[in-house]
């Protein structure tokens, strides 16, 4: 998509490096080059959920990519 401009959400260098490392090791994203790992990391933002809160349901079409750091 030629005119697509990915969003950029501020985060620390440590957070960016952690996400890039995660993407390098994940079966879903390890085939993506380093440049696009950085684009993906910059486009992510943190969200918090309550214990027991449903985040996704198996079989439903999704529109977001979640990386769980705890829980």
C-alpha positions in Angstrom: 0.0 0.0 0.0 1.9 2.9 -1.4 0.4 5.8 0.6 0.2 4.0 4.0 2.0 5.9 6.8 2.4 3.7 9.9 1.6 5.3 13.2 4.5 6.0 15.7 3.9 5.8 19.4 6.7 7.1 21.7 8.5 4.4 23.7 11.9 3.9 25.3 14.9 2.5 23.5 14.7 -0.5 25.8 11.1 -1.2 24.9 11.9 -0.9 21.2 14.8 -3.3 21.5 12.7 -5.7 23.5 9.9 -5.7 20.9 12.5 -6.1 18.0 14.0 -9.1 19.9 10.5 -10.6 20.3 9.7 -10.2 16.6 13.0 -11.8 15.7 12.1 -14.9 17.7 8.3 -15.2 17.1 7.2 -17.6 14.4 4.7 -15.0 13.2 7.2 -12.2 12.6 10.7 -13.8 12.3 10.5 -13.8 8.5 10.1 -10.0 8.4 13.2 -7.9 7.9 14.8 -5.8 10.7 13.5 -2.5 9.1 9.9 -3.7 9.3 10.4 -5.1 12.8 11.2 -1.5 13.8 8.1 -0.1 11.9 5.9 -2.7 13.7 7.5 -1.9 17.1 7.0 1.8 16.7 3.4 1.3 15.7 2.6 -0.6 18.9 1.2 0.9 22.1 0.6 -0.4 25.6 -2.8 -1.4 26.8 -3.8 -2.8 30.2 -6.6 -5.3 30.9 -8.2 -6.4 34.1 -7.8 -9.9 35.4 -10.3 -12.2 33.7 -11.2 -9.6 31.1 -11.6 -11.2 27.6 -9.1 -9.9 25.1 -9.8 -12.1 22.1 -12.0 -15.1 21.3 -10.9 -18.1 19.4 -12.3 -18.2 15.9 -13.3 -14.5 15.7 -11.8 -12.3 13.0 -9.2 -10.0 14.5 -8.2 -6.5 13.7 -5.4 -6.1 16.2 -2.1 -7.8 17.0 -1.5 -8.4 20.7 1.8 -9.1 22.5 1.3 -10.1 26.1 4.1 -9.2 28.4 2.4 -10.5 31.7 -0.5 -12.5 32.7 
